[in-house]
Amino acid sequence: MDTYLGSRSSRRLMAAVGAGMGLANGALTGIEADAAPPLLGAPPEVDRLSVTVVTDSYFHLFESSGAFAGANVQRWQQPATSEPPRRMPQNEWGLSLHVESIRGAETRRVLVDFGYTPETINNNVEMFGVDPAKLDALLLSHGHYDHFGGMVGFLAAHRHALKPGLPFYLGGEECFCARETGPPNAPRNFGVLDRRAIAEAKLRVLFADKPSLLAGHGFTTGWIPQTSFERPAQPSRMKVGIGADGMGCDPARLPAAKRSAGMMVDDFLHEQATCFLVKDRGLVVMTSCGHRGVVNTVQAAIEVSGVSRVHAILGGFHLMPLPADYAHETARALARFEPDCLIPMHCSGETFIEAAKQALPGKVIRSSTGTRYDFGAARAA
């Protein structure tokens, strides 16, 4: 079992740029990180949960709304205007979700991931009525550019509207490591999470390497053990260290085995899932990419919450590059959780979607950018 330094109650990531403090491998931009509030005992139970797909790679104007597989599905519709619409929802290879939970008189709103480009997320949050001023937290599932690429532009456009000290949940220091894809002899830059933008937006960084409360209503899994047959594809390499520009990850704050790794194949130990317990329904488990395995992810949510009933599983499952027999095995394993509905997104792949329809007949919902899924009691008008 790895021991992660992010579990300390308060950790300073070292102010450097502009203050003249340096490190041997570069300089860290000044932000701090605290441990996220731990999940102790049973998770909170919410009355209703709504998930809006802010960014995904698929959109169809004529998908039907209605009650499907235990969820109320509301598709985005063009507003009635006297002129042809000049704007439409934008799609891209990336994912962003807006999550709204209601517990008694309390409402909490969380933005999970930022998609690939600021143009897409900023266009879509406006079109779908997402108000950045009402957000209670931000969460980054893992350090891949198709999940944080829109962050800098989103923060630049909305940072003055965001609540002061808005919590920003991360899976740990590894989120800050630079990454590359492609063959080692012809690597492609896959970006690095921008510390300066986080500092300038005055976000409160919370490391959720352990199971953690999310905005008082939900919880994160923390690190996800690999306990099933799953061995997901590893599409990126992680560079350990700080660049001359102050970007990257501090080796001293990584697990001991990784501190001198230089460049290593990504194991996505830092990836976390976003979960809610919906009253009378069970767990809603959101995997943004499922690099640790979607079956492992659901099992982790069950174990950290103590709740065995699974209502919905949604998000990217990263099965697109894997063979058909693996996709079918995954679908059969997910069926054993007996979820009411399964909503594949982003990197799940058509092969898996067809396999899931066979393993979970009548329970698979085709997702689309702009769709809102309501779980629990009916949503107020």
C-alpha positions as CSV (number, residue, x, y, z in Angstrom):
1,M,0.0,0.0,0.0
2,D,1.4,3.4,-1.0
3,T,1.5,6.1,1.6
4,Y,0.8,9.5,0.1
5,L,2.1,12.7,1.6
6,G,-1.1,14.5,0.5
7,S,-2.8,12.9,3.5
8,R,-1.2,15.4,5.9
9,S,-3.7,17.9,7.3
10,S,-2.0,20.9,5.8
11,R,0.7,21.0,3.1
12,R,2.4,24.0,1.6
13,L,3.3,23.5,-2.0
14,M,5.9,26.3,-1.7
15,A,5.6,29.8,-2.9
16,A,8.4,30.5,-5.3
17,V,7.7,32.5,-8.5
18,G,8.0,36.2,-7.7
19,A,9.4,35.5,-4.3
20,G,12.8,34.3,-5.3
21,M,12.6,30.9,-3.6
22,G,13.9,28.1,-5.9
23,L,14.1,24.3,-6.1
24,A,16.8,22.2,-7.7
25,N,14.4,21.1,-10.4
26,G,12.7,24.5,-10.9
27,A,10.4,26.7,-8.9
28,L,6.9,26.0,-7.7
29,T,4.2,28.6,-8.1
30,G,2.6,29.6,-4.8
31,I,-0.4,27.6,-3.8
32,E,-1.3,25.6,-0.7
33,A,-3.0,22.3,-0.4
34,D,-5.0,20.9,2.6
35,A,-6.4,17.4,3.0
36,A,-10.0,17.2,2.0
37,P,-12.5,16.6,4.8
38,P,-12.4,12.8,5.4
39,L,-15.4,10.6,4.9
40,L,-16.0,9.1,8.3
41,G,-18.7,6.5,8.5
42,A,-21.7,6.5,6.3
43,P,-21.9,9.2,3.5
44,P,-24.5,11.9,3.5
45,E,-27.8,11.0,1.9
46,V,-29.3,13.5,-0.6
47,D,-32.9,13.8,-1.7
48,R,-32.3,14.6,-5.3
49,L,-29.3,14.6,-7.7
50,S,-29.0,16.2,-11.1
51,V,-26.1,15.7,-13.5
52,T,-25.8,17.9,-16.6
53,V,-23.3,16.9,-19.3
54,V,-21.5,20.2,-19.9
55,T,-18.9,18.7,-22.4
56,D,-18.7,15.4,-24.1
57,S,-17.9,14.1,-27.6
58,Y,-21.4,13.3,-28.7
59,F,-24.5,15.5,-29.3
60,H,-27.7,14.7,-31.2
61,L,-30.6,17.3,-31.3
62,F,-33.3,14.7,-31.6
63,E,-32.5,12.4,-28.7
64,S,-35.7,11.9,-26.7
65,S,-36.4,13.1,-23.2
66,G,-38.4,11.2,-20.6
67,A,-38.1,8.6,-17.9
68,F,-35.6,5.9,-18.7
69,A,-34.1,3.1,-16.6
70,G,-34.7,4.8,-13.3
71,A,-33.7,8.3,-14.3
72,N,-35.5,11.3,-15.6
73,V,-33.6,12.3,-18.8
74,Q,-34.0,15.9,-20.0
75,R,-32.3,16.6,-23.4
76,W,-31.2,20.1,-24.3
77,Q,-33.6,21.8,-26.7
78,Q,-33.1,24.8,-28.9
79,P,-34.8,27.9,-27.5
80,A,-37.8,29.2,-29.4
81,T,-36.6,32.3,-31.4
82,S,-37.7,34.3,-34.4
83,E,-34.3,33.8,-36.1
84,P,-32.3,30.7,-36.9
85,P,-30.0,29.9,-33.9
86,R,-26.4,31.1,-34.4
87,R,-25.0,29.1,-31.5
88,M,-25.2,25.4,-30.6
89,P,-23.6,23.2,-27.9
90,Q,-20.1,22.3,-28.7
91,N,-18.6,18.8,-28.5
92,E,-15.0,17.7,-28.1
93,W,-12.8,14.9,-26.9
94,G,-13.2,15.7,-23.2
95,L,-15.6,15.6,-20.3
96,S,-17.2,18.1,-17.9
97,L,-20.2,17.5,-15.6
98,H,-22.3,19.9,-13.5
99,V,-23.7,18.2,-10.5
100,E,-26.5,19.6,-8.3
101,S,-27.6,17.9,-5.1
102,I,-30.5,18.7,-2.8
103,R,-30.6,17.7,0.8
104,G,-33.5,19.1,2.7
105,A,-33.3,22.9,2.2
106,E,-29.6,22.7,1.1
107,T,-28.5,22.8,-2.5
108,R,-24.9,22.1,-3.5
109,R,-23.4,22.5,-7.0
110,V,-20.1,21.0,-8.2
111,L,-18.3,21.3,-11.5
112,V,-16.4,18.0,-12.2
113,D,-13.6,18.5,-14.8
114,F,-13.3,21.1,-17.5
115,G,-13.2,19.3,-20.9
116,Y,-10.4,20.0,-23.5
117,T,-10.8,23.6,-24.5
118,P,-12.1,26.9,-22.8
119,E,-14.1,27.7,-25.9
120,T,-16.3,24.7,-25.4
121,I,-16.8,24.8,-21.7
122,N,-17.4,28.6,-21.6
123,N,-19.9,28.3,-24.5
124,N,-21.7,25.4,-22.9
125,V,-22.0,26.6,-19.3
126,E,-23.8,29.7,-20.7
127,M,-26.0,27.7,-23.0
128,F,-27.0,25.2,-20.3
129,G,-27.6,27.8,-17.6
130,V,-24.7,26.8,-15.3
131,D,-23.9,29.8,-13.1
132,P,-20.3,29.8,-11.9
133,A,-21.2,32.1,-9.0
134,K,-23.3,29.4,-7.5
135,L,-20.6,26.7,-7.6
136,D,-19.7,25.2,-4.2
137,A,-16.7,23.2,-5.4
138,L,-14.6,22.3,-8.3
139,L,-13.2,18.8,-8.8
140,L,-10.6,17.4,-11.2
141,S,-10.8,13.7,-11.6
142,H,-7.3,13.1,-12.9
143,G,-4.4,14.9,-14.6
144,H,-5.3,14.4,-18.3
145,Y,-5.6,17.4,-20.6
146,D,-9.0,16.3,-22.0
147,H,-10.3,16.9,-18.4
148,F,-8.4,20.0,-17.4
149,G,-7.6,21.7,-20.7
150,G,-10.6,24.1,-20.4
151,M,-9.7,25.1,-16.8
152,V,-7.4,28.1,-17.4
153,G,-9.9,29.7,-19.8
154,F,-12.8,28.9,-17.5
155,L,-11.1,30.5,-14.5
156,A,-10.0,33.5,-16.6
157,A,-13.6,34.1,-17.7
158,H,-15.3,33.5,-14.3
159,R,-12.8,33.8,-11.5
160,H,-14.3,37.1,-10.3
161,A,-17.7,35.5,-10.1
162,L,-16.5,32.4,-8.1
163,K,-17.0,32.3,-4.4
164,P,-13.9,33.3,-2.4
165,G,-11.7,30.3,-1.5
166,L,-13.8,28.0,-3.6
167,P,-12.7,24.4,-2.8
168,F,-10.8,22.6,-5.7
169,Y,-10.6,18.8,-5.1
170,L,-7.6,17.0,-6.6
171,G,-6.4,13.4,-6.2
172,G,-2.9,14.6,-5.1
173,E,0.4,16.0,-6.3
174,E,0.4,13.6,-9.3
175,C,-2.3,15.8,-10.9
176,F,0.4,18.4,-11.4
177,C,2.9,16.2,-13.3
178,A,3.5,16.9,-16.9
179,R,2.3,14.2,-19.3
180,E,3.0,13.0,-22.8
181,T,1.4,10.5,-25.2
182,G,2.4,8.6,-28.3
183,P,5.4,6.3,-28.8
184,P,8.5,7.1,-26.6
185,N,10.6,7.8,-29.7
186,A,8.0,10.4,-31.0
187,P,6.3,11.8,-27.9
188,R,3.4,14.3,-28.0
189,N,3.0,16.9,-25.3
190,F,-0.2,16.2,-23.3
191,G,-0.1,19.2,-21.1
192,V,0.4,20.2,-17.5
193,L,-2.0,21.5,-14.9
194,D,-1.4,25.3,-14.5
195,R,-0.5,26.2,-10.9
196,R,-0.6,29.9,-11.7
197,A,-4.2,29.9,-12.8
198,I,-5.2,28.1,-9.7
199,A,-3.3,30.6,-7.5
200,E,-4.7,33.6,-9.3
201,A,-8.2,32.3,-9.0
202,K,-7.6,32.0,-5.2
203,L,-9.0,28.4,-5.1
204,R,-8.6,26.4,-2.0
205,V,-6.8,23.2,-3.1
206,L,-7.9,20.0,-1.3
207,F,-6.1,16.8,-1.8
208,A,-8.6,13.8,-1.7
209,D,-6.2,10.9,-1.9
210,K,-8.4,9.3,0.9
211,P,-12.2,8.9,0.8
212,S,-13.4,12.5,1.3
213,L,-16.6,14.5,1.7
214,L,-17.5,16.6,-1.3
215,A,-19.3,19.9,-0.6
216,G,-21.0,18.3,2.4
217,H,-23.3,16.3,0.1
218,G,-21.2,13.8,-1.8
219,F,-18.0,11.9,-1.5
220,T,-15.0,10.9,-3.5
221,T,-13.4,7.4,-3.5
222,G,-9.9,8.6,-3.0
223,W,-7.3,6.3,-4.5
224,I,-9.0,3.3,-6.2
225,P,-7.4,-0.2,-5.6
226,Q,-7.1,-2.5,-8.6
227,T,-8.8,-5.6,-7.3
228,S,-10.7,-7.0,-10.3
229,F,-9.6,-8.6,-13.6
230,E,-9.3,-5.1,-15.0
231,R,-6.0,-3.8,-16.3
232,P,-7.0,-0.7,-18.2
233,A,-4.9,0.8,-21.1
234,Q,-2.2,3.2,-20.0
235,P,-2.3,5.9,-22.7
236,S,0.2,8.4,-21.2
237,R,3.5,8.8,-19.4
238,M,4.0,11.0,-16.4
239,K,7.1,13.2,-16.0
240,V,8.3,13.6,-12.4
241,G,9.8,17.0,-11.5
242,I,9.4,20.7,-11.7
243,G,10.2,22.6,-15.0
244,A,12.0,25.9,-15.2
245,D,8.6,27.5,-15.6
246,G,7.5,26.3,-12.2
247,M,5.1,23.8,-13.7
248,G,5.1,20.1,-12.9
249,C,5.0,18.0,-9.7
250,D,7.2,18.0,-6.7
251,P,9.0,14.7,-6.4
252,A,9.2,15.0,-2.6
253,R,5.4,14.9,-2.4
254,L,5.0,11.7,-4.5
255,P,5.1,8.1,-3.2
256,A,8.7,7.1,-2.5
257,A,8.9,4.7,-5.4
258,K,8.1,7.4,-7.9
259,R,10.3,10.3,-6.7
260,S,13.3,9.4,-8.8
261,A,11.3,7.9,-11.7
262,G,12.0,10.7,-14.2
263,M,9.5,9.6,-16.9
264,M,7.2,6.7,-16.1
265,V,4.1,5.0,-17.5
266,D,1.0,6.5,-15.9
267,D,-0.7,4.2,-13.3
268,F,-3.3,6.9,-12.5
269,L,-3.1,6.2,-8.8
270,H,-4.3,9.8,-8.3
271,E,-7.6,9.3,-10.1
272,Q,-10.8,9.6,-8.0
273,A,-14.5,9.0,-8.7
274,T,-17.3,11.3,-7.6
275,C,-20.2,9.7,-5.8
276,F,-23.5,10.5,-4.1
277,L,-26.0,8.4,-2.1
278,V,-29.5,9.2,-3.2
279,K,-32.4,8.6,-0.8
280,D,-34.3,5.4,-1.6
281,R,-32.2,4.8,-4.7
282,G,-28.6,4.0,-3.7
283,L,-25.2,5.1,-5.0
284,V,-24.6,7.2,-8.1
285,V,-21.0,6.6,-9.2
286,M,-19.3,9.0,-11.7
287,T,-16.1,7.8,-13.3
288,S,-14.6,10.6,-15.5
289,C,-12.3,8.2,-17.3
290,G,-12.1,5.0,-15.3
291,H,-8.3,4.6,-15.8
292,R,-8.2,2.5,-12.7
293,G,-11.0,0.3,-14.1
294,V,-14.7,1.0,-13.9
295,V,-15.5,-2.2,-12.0
296,N,-12.7,-1.4,-9.5
297,T,-14.2,2.1,-9.2
298,V,-17.7,1.0,-8.4
299,Q,-16.3,-1.6,-5.9
300,A,-14.3,1.1,-4.2
301,A,-17.4,3.3,-3.9
302,I,-19.3,0.5,-2.3
303,E,-16.5,-0.3,0.1
304,V,-15.7,3.2,1.3
305,S,-19.4,4.0,1.7
306,G,-20.7,0.8,3.2
307,V,-23.6,1.0,0.7
308,S,-24.1,-2.0,-1.6
309,R,-27.1,-0.8,-3.6
310,V,-26.0,0.9,-6.9
311,H,-28.5,3.2,-8.6
312,A,-26.5,4.6,-11.5
313,I,-23.0,4.3,-13.0
314,L,-22.0,7.1,-15.5
315,G,-19.0,8.7,-17.0
316,G,-16.1,7.7,-19.2
317,F,-15.0,4.0,-18.9
318,H,-11.9,4.1,-21.1
319,L,-12.8,0.9,-23.0
320,M,-12.6,2.3,-26.5
321,P,-9.0,1.1,-27.2
322,L,-9.5,-2.4,-25.7
323,P,-10.6,-5.6,-27.4
324,A,-14.2,-6.7,-27.7
325,D,-13.9,-9.6,-25.3
326,Y,-12.6,-7.3,-22.6
327,A,-15.5,-4.9,-23.2
328,H,-18.0,-7.8,-22.8
329,E,-16.3,-9.0,-19.7
330,T,-16.5,-5.5,-18.2
331,A,-20.2,-5.2,-19.1
332,R,-21.0,-8.6,-17.5
333,A,-19.0,-7.5,-14.3
334,L,-21.0,-4.3,-14.1
335,A,-24.3,-6.1,-14.5
336,R,-23.4,-8.0,-11.3
337,F,-23.8,-4.7,-9.4
338,E,-27.4,-4.7,-10.6
339,P,-27.5,-0.9,-11.3
340,D,-30.8,0.7,-12.3
341,C,-29.0,2.5,-15.2
342,L,-25.7,2.7,-16.9
343,I,-24.7,5.9,-18.8
344,P,-21.5,5.5,-20.8
345,M,-19.8,8.7,-21.9
346,H,-16.5,10.1,-23.4
347,C,-14.0,7.3,-23.8
348,S,-16.3,4.3,-23.3
349,G,-16.5,3.3,-27.0
350,E,-19.2,1.9,-29.2
351,T,-18.1,-1.7,-28.7
352,F,-18.6,-1.4,-25.0
353,I,-22.0,0.3,-25.4
354,E,-23.3,-2.6,-27.5
355,A,-21.8,-5.1,-25.0
356,A,-23.5,-3.2,-22.2
357,K,-26.9,-3.3,-24.0
358,Q,-26.6,-7.1,-24.1
359,A,-25.5,-7.5,-20.4
360,L,-27.9,-4.9,-19.0
361,P,-31.0,-4.9,-21.3
362,G,-33.2,-1.8,-20.9
363,K,-30.7,-0.1,-18.6
364,V,-28.2,1.6,-20.9
365,I,-28.9,5.3,-21.7
366,R,-27.2,6.9,-24.6
367,S,-25.7,10.2,-23.4
368,S,-25.5,13.5,-25.2
369,T,-23.9,16.9,-24.5
370,G,-26.4,19.1,-22.7
371,T,-28.4,16.2,-21.2
372,R,-29.5,16.5,-17.6
373,Y,-30.1,13.3,-15.6
374,D,-32.3,13.6,-12.5
375,F,-32.0,10.9,-9.9
376,G,-34.3,10.6,-6.9
377,A,-37.5,12.6,-6.3
378,A,-38.8,14.6,-9.2
379,R,-37.0,17.8,-9.9
380,A,-38.8,21.1,-9.0
381,A,-39.8,23.2,-12.0
